[in-house]
């Protein structure tokens, strides 16, 4: 998987997840196809991911009783591209704006897990370990007891 240029990440988002078009267009006050070509969109990578991807598309799908599995697959393909990127700033943006918000609501990591790709799962495991979060079936065996429960 080759790196996409940093300034092309907003365009990659729009191509991979065209459902982000309305948010991107609204955020920059122009058609999404033009917005993603602006320098602002690339420099605002954190806010683009937080607002136009995680909050508006990914989280609602993960919270839905009837998620669009094809959309979720595309979302996690996009995230995988970011987590595999050679620039730490891009990997960091994915970590802070996509993975960390999953911890804010019960069940979102578990809902996302089947759609995550290998590198993204590895980053998610690092995040869970860092925060001391143990989830049965993900980073802890279902039959294990927490040290706090003994």
Residue, then its C-alpha position, 0 to 999 in steps of 0.5 A: x500500500x503506497x503512501x498518498x501525499x499528505x496534501x491529497x488525504x482530503x481527496x482520498x477521503x472524498x474518493x473513498x467515502x463520498x458520503x463526506x462530501x456534504x460536510x466537506x463542502x459545508x466546512x469550506x463553503x464550496x463544492x467538496x471536489x474543490x474544497x479537498x484541493x485547497x491547502x486549508x483542507x490538508x492543513x486542517x487534517x485533524x478537524x477534517x477527520x474529526x468533523x467530516x469523517x468520525x463525527x458525521x459518518x463513522x460514529x453514527x454508523x457504529x452506533x446504528x442498529x442497522x449499519x451500512x456494512x459496505x460503508x463501514x468497510x470503506x471507512x476502515x479501508x481509508x483509516x488503514x491507509x492513514x495508519x500505514x502512512x509514512x508520516x507520523x503526523x498522518x498516523x497521529x491524526x488517525x489515532x487521535x481523531x478516529x481511534x480515540x473517540x471510539x472510547x467515548x461510548x460503550x461498544x464502539x470499539x467492539x462494533x468497529x473491530x470486525x471492519x478494522x484492518x491489520x494495522x488499524x487493529x494493531x494501533x487500536x490495541x496499543x490505544x487500549x493498552x495505553x488507557x488500560x481498557x480491557x475488552x473481551x474478545x479483543x485484548x482480553x480473553x472472555x473468561x479472564x477476570x480483572x485484577x480489580x474484580x478479585 
